[in-house]
Amino acid sequence: MIKYLTITALTVGLVACTGSSGYQKAEDAQDAGRQFIRASLDGNYEKARFYLLKDDDNLTLLKKQQSNYQQLSNEDKRSFADANINPLAITPVNDSVTTYKYHNSFHPQDTTTIRIVKINNEWLVDLKSVIKM
């Protein structure tokens, strides 16, 4: 009986730490950016959504990004999944906003800057201000 209670307590504790999705909250802005970018490159839009500031605009933008990803060839999807994230600049704007400028090794000529915001003590990606060069 004690064994089952211990297992149940550990399971509840694990779910509480990681949330019902199984993903861990970002430790800081850099972690949120990295997790979001990696999930996007891998085509894991459930995970990308976890690290997203959830408002109508961002959800629409992520849905469009997912639709574009789904139209890629399997070879391109594999290349994105194999790509490295190359951070160029991670710049705190203030205590609750950071910009993350990067490119990936599959398309190194495409530089992107995302904005990461801290809301309710949680770091989340805000796609509304993405800058692509």
Secondary structure, DSSP 8 states (H G I E B T S, - for coil): -HHHHHHHHHHHHHHHHH-TTS----SSHHHHHHHHHHHHHHT-HHHHHHTB--SHHHHHHHHHHHHHHHTS-HHHHHHHHH--EEEEEEEEEETTEEEEEEEESSSTT--EEEEEEEETTEEEEEEEEEEE-
